[in-house]
Amino acid sequence: MNRLAAEAIGTFWLVFGGCGSAVLAAAFPQVGIGLLGVSFAFGLTVLTMAYAIGHISGCHLNPAVSVGLVVGKRFPASDLPGYIGAQVLGAVLGAGTLYLIASGKTGFDIGGFASNGYGEHSPGGYSLMAALLTEIVLTFMFLFIILGATDSRAPQGFAPIAIGLGLTLIHLIGIPITNLSVNPARSTGPALFVGGWAIGQLWLFWIAPIIGAALAGVAYPLIAGSPKR
């Protein structure tokens, strides 16, 4: 239960901090943190939580990450349902808290509420196929970074930095295309409050990240091999 609580709190922080930077700060003209600021916000949520709860739960914060670690034989499949449930719960609570705060402003309009989308709901107007490929490739790279940075042969103590900066870079690439997910829980939280089109497009932001993560779970061990005894 401690591990599941840690995953719920960590995913809450990821959604509240990352999506909150987009909904509150990026939309505020006097602040205007823009693409760079939102990308760093998502990276910082993972970096800070990796140091805070990595020793408790492993700090997955993401169903796709958990699936990729199962495929890569770094995480037991028996723990997967509980982790996914805790991550989705944390994401919904994070989005709900953000909604309560954001709606306290006069003239509040939920708009996209940091939801992920393709076609007319893509920030840059990118197609379904472009969105699908983007989410698969960027989740693959994210998992590859995680698997490499947490390998017992990698420099110790620096994994959270590599993973946090990796997520920042991934957001810099992907926000114009899908508002970037690479995380089914992160996508689910805001989509539940937007409803309509966000729920209708949510399938892609579950399927594509899980495919990308599973591919990385297969590819990394093939490339890296096993640590020498």
Secondary structure as the mmCIF struct_conf table of DSSP 4:
data_model
#
loop_
_struct_conf.conf_type_id
_struct_conf.id
_struct_conf.beg_label_comp_id
_struct_conf.beg_label_asym_id
_struct_conf.beg_label_seq_id
_struct_conf.end_label_comp_id
_struct_conf.end_label_asym_id
_struct_conf.end_label_seq_id
HELX_RH_AL_P HELX_RH_AL_P1 ASN A 2 LEU A 14
HELX_RH_PI_P HELX_RH_PI_P1 VAL A 15 CYS A 19
HELX_RH_AL_P HELX_RH_AL_P2 GLY A 20 GLY A 20
HELX_RH_PI_P HELX_RH_PI_P2 SER A 21 ALA A 25
TURN_TY1_P TURN_TY1_P1 ALA A 26 ALA A 27
TURN_TY1_P TURN_TY1_P2 PRO A 29 VAL A 31
HELX_RH_AL_P HELX_RH_AL_P3 GLY A 34 SER A 57
BEND BEND1 ASN A 62 ASN A 62
HELX_RH_AL_P HELX_RH_AL_P4 PRO A 63 VAL A 71
TURN_TY1_P TURN_TY1_P3 GLY A 72 LYS A 73
BEND BEND2 ARG A 74 PHE A 75
HELX_RH_3T_P HELX_RH_3T_P1 ALA A 77 ASP A 79
HELX_RH_AL_P HELX_RH_AL_P5 LEU A 80 ALA A 102
TURN_TY1_P TURN_TY1_P4 SER A 103 GLY A 104
BEND BEND3 LYS A 105 LYS A 105
TURN_TY1_P TURN_TY1_P5 THR A 106 GLY A 107
TURN_TY1_P TURN_TY1_P6 GLY A 111 ALA A 114
HELX_RH_3T_P HELX_RH_3T_P2 GLY A 119 HIS A 121
BEND BEND4 SER A 122 SER A 122
TURN_TY1_P TURN_TY1_P7 PRO A 123 GLY A 124
HELX_RH_AL_P HELX_RH_AL_P6 LEU A 128 ALA A 149
TURN_TY1_P TURN_TY1_P8 THR A 150 THR A 150
BEND BEND5 ASP A 151 ASP A 151
TURN_TY1_P TURN_TY1_P9 SER A 152 ARG A 153
BEND BEND6 ALA A 154 ALA A 154
HELX_LH_PP_P HELX_LH_PP_P1 PRO A 155 PRO A 155
TURN_TY1_P TURN_TY1_P10 GLN A 156 GLY A 157
HELX_RH_AL_P HELX_RH_AL_P7 ALA A 159 THR A 178
BEND BEND7 ASN A 179 ASN A 179
BEND BEND8 VAL A 182 VAL A 182
HELX_RH_AL_P HELX_RH_AL_P8 PRO A 184 VAL A 194
TURN_TY1_P TURN_TY1_P11 GLY A 196 GLY A 196
HELX_RH_AL_P HELX_RH_AL_P9 TRP A 197 GLY A 200
TURN_TY1_P TURN_TY1_P12 GLN A 201 TRP A 203
HELX_RH_AL_P HELX_RH_AL_P10 LEU A 204 ALA A 224
HELX_LH_PP_P HELX_LH_PP_P2 SER A 226 LYS A 228
#
